[in-house]
Amino acid sequence: MQAKDIMTRDVVSISAQVGVRHAVAVMLQNGVSGLPVVDEEGRVRGMLTEGDLLLRREIRVSPRTPRGPEMISETDLERYISSNGWSVADVMSPDVIVARPDSEISDIAESLQAHRIKRLPIVENGKLVGIVSRRDILGLILDAPTTPIPREDESIKLAVRTRLRSDLGLTPQKIQVTVKNGQVTLEGLVESELKRKAVRSLVESLGIGGYKDCLSVTEEHGS
């Protein structure tokens, strides 16, 4: 699936030249936590998010303790501008990660996670055409088709063994799978409690009713 399949096309954006108060009003009126900042040609120049606004002077109860010039760094000056500046240009994050309409959703999800951001502008021919948010991607979980669950014991056994090998590299020589009346029992050795937990997650993801964990952890034997 690609960005164009789930992106919001009617994007609320804002100009870098407008005031911060106006930008906040736009965010609240539209129920969004971030705005792409675009120029007159629709090219993305930055992002303004709730996080960019949390240190604004309007929020502080009392002014910061004054310091001498020799104690003020460039970082301090940048924070001062973003806290006190009038325009969106003073507050926005100028370094924006963007994606294309044909970008894979899995790649966008990884970018959102890696950079700890909530949304990604979608750009085509240099211009903003949409936006993909975490919420858009979460919707895919609900809409994802469920995998048919095998009913016969032998079919369940084959499904578990196949996934153990493909997902976790666990062969039948390492893990023995038995199934009786739909209940899966696993025996064998795994290298750690983490892998043991991963095995449980694998079995649970198949939607199989019962699971009996008889696995042993080799690190326990070595201690």
GROMACS elastic network, one bead per residue, 0.5 to 0.9 nm:
[ bonds ]
;  ai    aj funct       b0    kb
    1     4     6  0.84147   500
    1     5     6  0.66658   500
    1     6     6  0.84801   500
    1   102     6  0.86672   500
    1   103     6  0.84983   500
    1   104     6  0.59235   500
    1   105     6  0.59091   500
    1   106     6  0.80927   500
    2     5     6  0.55359   500
    2     6     6  0.74384   500
    2     7     6  0.88234   500
    2   100     6  0.89524   500
    2   101     6  0.67382   500
    2   102     6  0.53062   500
    2   103     6  0.53906   500
    2   105     6  0.51997   500
    2   106     6  0.84172   500
    3     6     6  0.57345   500
    3     7     6  0.56006   500
    3    99     6  0.80121   500
    3   100     6  0.71499   500
    3   102     6  0.59261   500
    3   103     6  0.55955   500
    3   104     6  0.62077   500
    3   105     6  0.57060   500
    3   108     6  0.79810   500
    3   122     6  0.75672   500
    3   130     6  0.87097   500
    3   131     6  0.83628   500
    3   132     6  0.69199   500
    4     7     6  0.54474   500
    4     8     6  0.85084   500
    4     9     6  0.86443   500
    4   100     6  0.82408   500
    4   102     6  0.63905   500
    4   103     6  0.80721   500
    4   122     6  0.84208   500
    4   130     6  0.80144   500
    4   132     6  0.89227   500
    5   101     6  0.82577   500
    5   102     6  0.88669   500
    5   105     6  0.89865   500
    6   105     6  0.86934   500
    6   131     6  0.89403   500
    6   132     6  0.71579   500
    6   136     6  0.65306   500
    6   137     6  0.77596   500
    6   140     6  0.88948   500
    7   101     6  0.82630   500
    7   122     6  0.78553   500
    7   129     6  0.89450   500
    7   130     6  0.57457   500
    7   131     6  0.53330   500
    7   133     6  0.78731   500
    7   136     6  0.71732   500
    8    11     6  0.63447   500
    8   129     6  0.85932   500
    8   130     6  0.52911   500
    8   131     6  0.53228   500
    8   132     6  0.64083   500
    8   133     6  0.85072   500
    8   136     6  0.82819   500
    9   129     6  0.60872   500
    9   131     6  0.67859   500
   10   129     6  0.80994   500
   10   130     6  0.68098   500
   10   131     6  0.86398   500
   11    35     6  0.85036   500
   11    36     6  0.82992   500
   11   128     6  0.84011   500
   11   129     6  0.76602   500
   11   130     6  0.59102   500
   11   131     6  0.66915   500
   12    26     6  0.83681   500
   12    27     6  0.85744   500
   12    30     6  0.78504   500
   12    32     6  0.85235   500
   12    35     6  0.65661   500
   12    36     6  0.75078   500
   13    26     6  0.89311   500
   13    34     6  0.88786   500
   13    35     6  0.52741   500
   13    37     6  0.58393   500
   13    38     6  0.67321   500
   14    17     6  0.86275   500
   14    18     6  0.76569   500
   14    23     6  0.71396   500
   14    26     6  0.85040   500
   14    35     6  0.65674   500
   14    36     6  0.64373   500
   14    38     6  0.61474   500
   14    39     6  0.84310   500
   14    48     6  0.88239   500
   14    88     6  0.85265   500
   15    18     6  0.58552   500
   15    23     6  0.88554   500
   15    36     6  0.85393   500
   15    37     6  0.53965   500
   15    38     6  0.54504   500
   15    39     6  0.61135   500
   15    40     6  0.79432   500
   15    45     6  0.89113   500
   15    88     6  0.74082   500
   15    89     6  0.83271   500
   16    19     6  0.81995   500
   16    37     6  0.59414   500
   16    38     6  0.69752   500
   16    39     6  0.73125   500
   16    45     6  0.79195   500
   16    46     6  0.81043   500
   16    87     6  0.67570   500
   16    90     6  0.82704   500
   16    92     6  0.79892   500
   17    87     6  0.58371   500
   17    88     6  0.62382   500
   17    89     6  0.63842   500
   18    21     6  0.85945   500
   18    22     6  0.68755   500
   18    23     6  0.72178   500
   18    86     6  0.83491   500
   18    87     6  0.55398   500
   18    88     6  0.59857   500
   18    89     6  0.81476   500
   19    22     6  0.53586   500
   19    23     6  0.64186   500
   19    24     6  0.88631   500
   19    85     6  0.89069   500
   19    86     6  0.56089   500
   19    88     6  0.57934   500
   19    89     6  0.87474   500
   20    24     6  0.62308   500
   20    25     6  0.86582   500
   20    53     6  0.88113   500
   20    85     6  0.81357   500
   20    86     6  0.59919   500
   20    87     6  0.53031   500
   20    88     6  0.52404   500
   20    89     6  0.88140   500
   20    90     6  0.87479   500
   20    91     6  0.78491   500
   21    24     6  0.51317   500
   21    25     6  0.62826   500
   21    26     6  0.87375   500
   21    86     6  0.83081   500
   21    87     6  0.85931   500
   21    88     6  0.89320   500
   22    25     6  0.50599   500
   22    26     6  0.62935   500
   22    27     6  0.87604   500
   23    26     6  0.50827   500
   23    27     6  0.63028   500
   23    28     6  0.87386   500
   23    35     6  0.83084   500
   23    48     6  0.84788   500
   23    87     6  0.89775   500
   23    88     6  0.72467   500
   24    27     6  0.50977   500
   24    28     6  0.62272   500
   24    29     6  0.85413   500
   24    50     6  0.86480   500
   24    53     6  0.87657   500
   25    28     6  0.52032   500
   25    29     6  0.59817   500
   25    30     6  0.85175   500
   26    29     6  0.51774   500
   26    30     6  0.61126   500
   26    31     6  0.83653   500
   26    32     6  0.84120   500
   26    35     6  0.88201   500
   27    30     6  0.53859   500
   27    31     6  0.58588   500
   27    32     6  0.51488   500
   27    33     6  0.62732   500
   27    34     6  0.69123   500
   27    35     6  0.72643   500
   27    49     6  0.89393   500
   27    50     6  0.88308   500
   28    31     6  0.50957   500
   28    32     6  0.66434   500
   28    33     6  0.79952   500
   29    32     6  0.80788   500
   30    33     6  0.89943   500
   32    35     6  0.74572   500
   32    49     6  0.89620   500
   33    48     6  0.85842   500
   33    49     6  0.58376   500
   33    50     6  0.56061   500
   33    51     6  0.87266   500
   33   118     6  0.86720   500
   34    47     6  0.69851   500
   34    48     6  0.55180   500
   34    50     6  0.62749   500
   34    51     6  0.87942   500
   34   118     6  0.83140   500
   34   119     6  0.78580   500
   35    46     6  0.86709   500
   35    47     6  0.57848   500
   35    48     6  0.51759   500
   35    49     6  0.63423   500
   36    44     6  0.66044   500
   36    45     6  0.77477   500
   36    46     6  0.61401   500
   36    48     6  0.64019   500
   36    49     6  0.86729   500
   36   121     6  0.70304   500
   36   128     6  0.85079   500
   36   131     6  0.87140   500
   37    42     6  0.88339   500
   37    43     6  0.82980   500
   37    44     6  0.58059   500
   37    45     6  0.55270   500
   37    47     6  0.53674   500
   37    48     6  0.68107   500
   37    88     6  0.82228   500
   37    89     6  0.85835   500
   37    92     6  0.78521   500
   37    94     6  0.88415   500
   38    41     6  0.76013   500
   38    42     6  0.52712   500
   38    43     6  0.51828   500
   38    45     6  0.53247   500
   38    46     6  0.70559   500
   38    47     6  0.87088   500
   38   127     6  0.86515   500
   38   128     6  0.78567   500
   39    42     6  0.53218   500
   39    43     6  0.55269   500
   39    44     6  0.67573   500
   39    45     6  0.67157   500
   40    43     6  0.74896   500
   41   127     6  0.73517   500
   42    45     6  0.89944   500
   42   126     6  0.81031   500
   42   127     6  0.51548   500
   42   128     6  0.58567   500
   42   129     6  0.87005   500
   43   123     6  0.81601   500
   43   126     6  0.58643   500
   43   128     6  0.59784   500
   44    47     6  0.80676   500
   44    96     6  0.79624   500
   44    98     6  0.87367   500
   44   121     6  0.80045   500
   44   123     6  0.80270   500
   44   126     6  0.77936   500
   44   127     6  0.67341   500
   44   128     6  0.63177   500
   45    93     6  0.87556   500
   45    94     6  0.61418   500
   45    95     6  0.80006   500
   45    96     6  0.75463   500
   46    89     6  0.82637   500
   46    92     6  0.60224   500
   46    93     6  0.54234   500
   46    95     6  0.62970   500
   46    96     6  0.57251   500
   47    92     6  0.54780   500
   47    93     6  0.52904   500
   47    94     6  0.65747   500
   47    95     6  0.79815   500
   47    96     6  0.65725   500
   47   121     6  0.89399   500
   48    51     6  0.82130   500
   48    52     6  0.64095   500
   48    53     6  0.81945   500
   48    88     6  0.73986   500
   48    89     6  0.89629   500
   48    91     6  0.71249   500
   48    93     6  0.63070   500
   48    94     6  0.88471   500
   49    52     6  0.53196   500
   49    53     6  0.69667   500
   49    92     6  0.74689   500
   49    93     6  0.82988   500
   50    53     6  0.53139   500
   50    54     6  0.65911   500
   51    54     6  0.54731   500
   51    55     6  0.82560   500
   52    55     6  0.73006   500
   52    56     6  0.83664   500
   52    82     6  0.78151   500
   52    83     6  0.88465   500
   52    91     6  0.63249   500
   52    92     6  0.65975   500
   52    93     6  0.75081   500
   53    56     6  0.55283   500
   53    82     6  0.80241   500
   53    83     6  0.75272   500
   53    91     6  0.72814   500
   53    92     6  0.88069   500
   54    57     6  0.89998   500
   54    59     6  0.75323   500
   54    83     6  0.85327   500
   55    58     6  0.84266   500
   55    59     6  0.69887   500
   55    60     6  0.76538   500
   55    79     6  0.82905   500
   55    82     6  0.80017   500
   55    83     6  0.57534   500
   56    59     6  0.56482   500
   56    60     6  0.71170   500
   56    80     6  0.89052   500
   56    82     6  0.72200   500
   56    84     6  0.64989   500
   56    85     6  0.89278   500
   57    60     6  0.52940   500
   57    61     6  0.83978   500
   57    62     6  0.88185   500
   57    63     6  0.78902   500
   57    80     6  0.88797   500
   57    83     6  0.54318   500
   57    84     6  0.59583   500
   58    61     6  0.79699   500
   58    83     6  0.83883   500
   58    84     6  0.84645   500
   60    63     6  0.68732   500
   60    64     6  0.86162   500
   63    66     6  0.84446   500
   64    67     6  0.89867   500
   67    70     6  0.81756   500
   67    71     6  0.62733   500
   67    72     6  0.70729   500
   68    71     6  0.54682   500
   68    72     6  0.69265   500
   69    72     6  0.53589   500
   69    73     6  0.85147   500
   70    73     6  0.78985   500
   72    75     6  0.80801   500
   72    76     6  0.58721   500
   72    77     6  0.71149   500
   73    76     6  0.50530   500
   73    77     6  0.64462   500
   73    78     6  0.87723   500
   74    78     6  0.62011   500
   74    79     6  0.86145   500
   75    78     6  0.50749   500
   75    79     6  0.62112   500
   75    80     6  0.85356   500
   76    79     6  0.51563   500
   76    80     6  0.61234   500
   76    81     6  0.87337   500
   77    81     6  0.62382   500
   77    82     6  0.86873   500
   78    81     6  0.51958   500
   78    82     6  0.63065   500
   78    83     6  0.85724   500
   78    90     6  0.88717   500
   79    82     6  0.51446   500
   79    83     6  0.59922   500
   79    84     6  0.84715   500
   79    91     6  0.89349   500
   80    83     6  0.50603   500
   80    84     6  0.59326   500
   80    85     6  0.78000   500
   81    84     6  0.52315   500
   81    85     6  0.50084   500
   81    86     6  0.87670   500
   81    90     6  0.61641   500
   81    91     6  0.74043   500
   82    85     6  0.55442   500
   82    86     6  0.86619   500
   82    88     6  0.88809   500
   82    89     6  0.87818   500
   82    90     6  0.52872   500
   82    92     6  0.78939   500
   83    86     6  0.89638   500
   83    90     6  0.84409   500
   83    91     6  0.73028   500
   84    90     6  0.83309   500
   84    91     6  0.86795   500
   85    88     6  0.80193   500
   85    89     6  0.83786   500
   85    90     6  0.53583   500
   85    91     6  0.69705   500
   86    89     6  0.84390   500
   86    90     6  0.69663   500
   86    91     6  0.84663   500
   87    90     6  0.54954   500
   87    91     6  0.71037   500
   87    92     6  0.89864   500
   88    91     6  0.52645   500
   88    92     6  0.57960   500
   89    92     6  0.56033   500
   89    93     6  0.84291   500
   89    94     6  0.83388   500
   90    93     6  0.88097   500
   93    96     6  0.70459   500
   96   120     6  0.82804   500
   96   121     6  0.82703   500
   97   111     6  0.83824   500
   97   120     6  0.66117   500
   97   121     6  0.74701   500
   98   120     6  0.56298   500
   98   121     6  0.51098   500
   98   122     6  0.58275   500
   98   123     6  0.65838   500
   99   102     6  0.81901   500
   99   103     6  0.61376   500
   99   108     6  0.73576   500
   99   120     6  0.67738   500
   99   121     6  0.64244   500
   99   123     6  0.61132   500
   99   124     6  0.85910   500
   99   131     6  0.89222   500
  100   103     6  0.51734   500
  100   104     6  0.88442   500
  100   121     6  0.84304   500
  100   122     6  0.52285   500
  100   123     6  0.52621   500
  100   124     6  0.60522   500
  101   104     6  0.85031   500
  101   122     6  0.60609   500
  101   123     6  0.69522   500
  101   124     6  0.68962   500
  101   129     6  0.81701   500
  101   130     6  0.81063   500
  102   105     6  0.89085   500
  103   106     6  0.85582   500
  103   107     6  0.70558   500
  103   108     6  0.71935   500
  103   122     6  0.88574   500
  104   107     6  0.53379   500
  104   108     6  0.65211   500
  104   109     6  0.87822   500
  105   108     6  0.50172   500
  105   109     6  0.60767   500
  105   110     6  0.86102   500
  105   132     6  0.89213   500
  105   137     6  0.75534   500
  106   109     6  0.50864   500
  106   110     6  0.63070   500
  106   111     6  0.87520   500
  107   110     6  0.51380   500
  107   111     6  0.63116   500
  107   112     6  0.87565   500
  108   111     6  0.50296   500
  108   112     6  0.62154   500
  108   113     6  0.86369   500
  108   120     6  0.75394   500
  108   132     6  0.82177   500
  109   112     6  0.51409   500
  109   113     6  0.62531   500
  109   114     6  0.85920   500
  109   133     6  0.89896   500
  109   134     6  0.75840   500
  109   137     6  0.73550   500
  110   113     6  0.51269   500
  110   114     6  0.59515   500
  110   115     6  0.84813   500
  111   114     6  0.51065   500
  111   115     6  0.59662   500
  111   116     6  0.80760   500
  111   117     6  0.80858   500
  111   120     6  0.85777   500
  112   115     6  0.55383   500
  112   116     6  0.56872   500
  112   117     6  0.50665   500
  112   118     6  0.61861   500
  112   119     6  0.68750   500
  112   120     6  0.74560   500
  112   133     6  0.85152   500
  112   134     6  0.75598   500
  113   116     6  0.51381   500
  113   117     6  0.68601   500
  113   118     6  0.84090   500
  114   117     6  0.80698   500
  117   120     6  0.79099   500
  117   133     6  0.89615   500
  117   134     6  0.86268   500
  118   132     6  0.86491   500
  118   133     6  0.57347   500
  118   134     6  0.55773   500
  118   135     6  0.84431   500
  119   131     6  0.68075   500
  119   132     6  0.55639   500
  119   134     6  0.62219   500
  119   135     6  0.88014   500
  120   130     6  0.87479   500
  120   131     6  0.56627   500
  120   132     6  0.53175   500
  120   133     6  0.63580   500
  120   134     6  0.88884   500
  121   128     6  0.67519   500
  121   129     6  0.78665   500
  121   130     6  0.61017   500
  121   132     6  0.64967   500
  121   133     6  0.86906   500
  122   127     6  0.82972   500
  122   128     6  0.59407   500
  122   129     6  0.57760   500
  122   131     6  0.51541   500
  122   132     6  0.71151   500
  123   126     6  0.57080   500
  123   127     6  0.51630   500
  123   129     6  0.55739   500
  123   130     6  0.70309   500
  123   131     6  0.85185   500
  124   127     6  0.53594   500
  124   128     6  0.65617   500
  124   129     6  0.64242   500
  125   128     6  0.85482   500
  128   131     6  0.80919   500
  132   135     6  0.81673   500
  132   136     6  0.61935   500
  132   137     6  0.75496   500
  133   136     6  0.52052   500
  133   137     6  0.66450   500
  133   138     6  0.87811   500
  134   137     6  0.51880   500
  134   138     6  0.61444   500
  134   139     6  0.87538   500
  135   138     6  0.50053   500
  135   139     6  0.63727   500
  136   139     6  0.53930   500
  136   140     6  0.73049   500
  137   140     6  0.54746   500
  137   141     6  0.75926   500
  138   141     6  0.55449   500
  138   142     6  0.74368   500
  139   142     6  0.54785   500
  139   143     6  0.63851   500
  139   144     6  0.86408   500
  140   144     6  0.57272   500
  141   144     6  0.53369   500
  141   145     6  0.88323   500
  142   145     6  0.83703   500
  143   146     6  0.89979   500
  146   149     6  0.86275   500
  147   206     6  0.76227   500
  147   207     6  0.85217   500
  148   206     6  0.88046   500
  148   207     6  0.89463   500
  149   156     6  0.79148   500
  149   206     6  0.69969   500
  149   207     6  0.67265   500
  149   208     6  0.71236   500
  150   153     6  0.79549   500
  150   154     6  0.88232   500
  150   155     6  0.57264   500
  150   156     6  0.55551   500
  150   159     6  0.80168   500
  150   208     6  0.84856   500
  151   154     6  0.86552   500
  151   155     6  0.69584   500
  151   156     6  0.68213   500
  151   182     6  0.71458   500
  152   155     6  0.52781   500
  152   156     6  0.62896   500
  152   157     6  0.86656   500
  152   181     6  0.81691   500
  152   182     6  0.72646   500
  153   156     6  0.51373   500
  153   157     6  0.61273   500
  153   158     6  0.86830   500
  153   178     6  0.84468   500
  153   179     6  0.54531   500
  153   180     6  0.62012   500
  153   181     6  0.65201   500
  153   182     6  0.57387   500
  153   183     6  0.82211   500
  153   184     6  0.86768   500
  154   158     6  0.61959   500
  154   159     6  0.86285   500
  154   178     6  0.88030   500
  154   179     6  0.72767   500
  155   158     6  0.51446   500
  155   159     6  0.61978   500
  155   160     6  0.87003   500
  156   159     6  0.50864   500
  156   160     6  0.62064   500
  156   161     6  0.86006   500
  156   179     6  0.72060   500
  156   182     6  0.74367   500
  156   184     6  0.80517   500
  156   208     6  0.80864   500
  157   160     6  0.52682   500
  157   161     6  0.61361   500
  157   162     6  0.85066   500
  157   177     6  0.63859   500
  157   178     6  0.65680   500
  157   179     6  0.61035   500
  157   184     6  0.76320   500
  158   161     6  0.51915   500
  158   162     6  0.59904   500
  158   163     6  0.85850   500
  158   177     6  0.88437   500
  159   162     6  0.52144   500
  159   163     6  0.62514   500
  159   164     6  0.86118   500
  159   206     6  0.83746   500
  160   163     6  0.52660   500
  160   164     6  0.60667   500
  160   165     6  0.86666   500
  160   177     6  0.75960   500
  160   184     6  0.85880   500
  160   202     6  0.81872   500
  160   203     6  0.68419   500
  160   206     6  0.80445   500
  161   164     6  0.51132   500
  161   165     6  0.63110   500
  161   166     6  0.86925   500
  161   170     6  0.82339   500
  161   171     6  0.74738   500
  161   172     6  0.68668   500
  161   175     6  0.84229   500
  161   176     6  0.84963   500
  161   177     6  0.69538   500
  162   165     6  0.53639   500
  162   166     6  0.61781   500
  162   167     6  0.84012   500
  162   171     6  0.87013   500
  163   166     6  0.50708   500
  163   167     6  0.55251   500
  163   168     6  0.75394   500
  163   169     6  0.87100   500
  163   170     6  0.87111   500
  163   202     6  0.74982   500
  163   203     6  0.86710   500
  164   167     6  0.56019   500
  164   168     6  0.53654   500
  164   169     6  0.62597   500
  164   170     6  0.52092   500
  164   171     6  0.69355   500
  164   172     6  0.85618   500
  164   175     6  0.84435   500
  164   199     6  0.74595   500
  164   202     6  0.76088   500
  164   203     6  0.88143   500
  165   168     6  0.57344   500
  165   171     6  0.53269   500
  165   172     6  0.80291   500
  166   169     6  0.58406   500
  166   170     6  0.78875   500
  167   170     6  0.80928   500
  167   202     6  0.82648   500
  168   171     6  0.88352   500
  168   195     6  0.82824   500
  168   198     6  0.81051   500
  168   199     6  0.78373   500
  168   202     6  0.89320   500
  170   173     6  0.79973   500
  170   174     6  0.61278   500
  170   175     6  0.65312   500
  170   190     6  0.86422   500
  171   174     6  0.54047   500
  171   175     6  0.62876   500
  171   176     6  0.85724   500
  172   175     6  0.50429   500
  172   176     6  0.56225   500
  172   177     6  0.75278   500
  173   176     6  0.70060   500
  173   188     6  0.84765   500
  174   187     6  0.84118   500
  174   188     6  0.57283   500
  174   189     6  0.62930   500
  174   190     6  0.78202   500
  175   186     6  0.64893   500
  175   187     6  0.56532   500
  175   189     6  0.67869   500
  175   190     6  0.82279   500
  175   215     6  0.81086   500
  176   185     6  0.81247   500
  176   186     6  0.56665   500
  176   187     6  0.51240   500
  176   188     6  0.61364   500
  177   184     6  0.70257   500
  177   185     6  0.59365   500
  177   187     6  0.67716   500
  178   183     6  0.82331   500
  178   184     6  0.59461   500
  178   185     6  0.52626   500
  178   186     6  0.66135   500
  178   187     6  0.85111   500
  179   182     6  0.59788   500
  179   183     6  0.53947   500
  179   185     6  0.61786   500
  179   186     6  0.88527   500
  180   183     6  0.53519   500
  180   184     6  0.68743   500
  180   185     6  0.83026   500
  181   184     6  0.86277   500
  182   208     6  0.73326   500
  182   209     6  0.67495   500
  182   210     6  0.66971   500
  182   211     6  0.88662   500
  183   208     6  0.75881   500
  183   209     6  0.65328   500
  183   211     6  0.55852   500
  183   212     6  0.73269   500
  184   203     6  0.83344   500
  184   208     6  0.78948   500
  184   209     6  0.83376   500
  184   210     6  0.60287   500
  184   212     6  0.60827   500
  184   213     6  0.84430   500
  185   210     6  0.84857   500
  185   211     6  0.59041   500
  185   213     6  0.61017   500
  185   214     6  0.69019   500
  186   211     6  0.80625   500
  186   212     6  0.66060   500
  186   213     6  0.56258   500
  186   214     6  0.56224   500
  186   215     6  0.62733   500
  187   213     6  0.71586   500
  187   216     6  0.75608   500
  188   214     6  0.73281   500
  188   215     6  0.51191   500
  188   216     6  0.61803   500
  188   217     6  0.86066   500
  189   192     6  0.89732   500
  189   196     6  0.89594   500
  189   215     6  0.57889   500
  189   217     6  0.56579   500
  189   218     6  0.61793   500
  190   193     6  0.77581   500
  190   195     6  0.64386   500
  190   196     6  0.63691   500
  190   215     6  0.69973   500
  190   216     6  0.63219   500
  190   217     6  0.50554   500
  190   218     6  0.60667   500
  190   219     6  0.85350   500
  191   194     6  0.82733   500
  191   195     6  0.66410   500
  191   196     6  0.79997   500
  191   216     6  0.86081   500
  191   217     6  0.56572   500
  191   218     6  0.52053   500
  191   219     6  0.62099   500
  192   195     6  0.53113   500
  192   196     6  0.63710   500
  192   197     6  0.87279   500
  192   216     6  0.88488   500
  192   217     6  0.55079   500
  192   218     6  0.67424   500
  192   219     6  0.61506   500
  192   220     6  0.83018   500
  193   197     6  0.61527   500
  193   198     6  0.85706   500
  193   216     6  0.89355   500
  193   217     6  0.64686   500
  193   219     6  0.85124   500
  194   197     6  0.50834   500
  194   198     6  0.62291   500
  194   199     6  0.87298   500
  195   199     6  0.61969   500
  195   200     6  0.86656   500
  195   217     6  0.88407   500
  196   199     6  0.51404   500
  196   200     6  0.64822   500
  196   201     6  0.87967   500
  196   213     6  0.88075   500
  196   215     6  0.73083   500
  196   216     6  0.83604   500
  196   217     6  0.75600   500
  197   200     6  0.50805   500
  197   201     6  0.62701   500
  197   202     6  0.86656   500
  198   202     6  0.61849   500
  198   203     6  0.87680   500
  199   202     6  0.50251   500
  199   203     6  0.63524   500
  199   204     6  0.86275   500
  200   203     6  0.52221   500
  200   204     6  0.61230   500
  200   205     6  0.85349   500
  200   211     6  0.81926   500
  200   213     6  0.78765   500
  201   204     6  0.50829   500
  201   205     6  0.60184   500
  201   206     6  0.88258   500
  202   205     6  0.51699   500
  202   206     6  0.67591   500
  203   206     6  0.54399   500
  203   207     6  0.72844   500
  203   208     6  0.68711   500
  203   211     6  0.75185   500
  204   207     6  0.54314   500
  204   208     6  0.63414   500
  204   209     6  0.82545   500
  204   210     6  0.89086   500
  204   211     6  0.81440   500
  205   208     6  0.78245   500
  208   211     6  0.76244   500
  213   216     6  0.89496   500
  216   220     6  0.81238   500
  216   221     6  0.86577   500
  217   220     6  0.56581   500
  217   221     6  0.71244   500
  218   221     6  0.51489   500
  218   222     6  0.64556   500
  218   223     6  0.89897   500
  219   222     6  0.50774   500
  219   223     6  0.64539   500
  220   223     6  0.54133   500
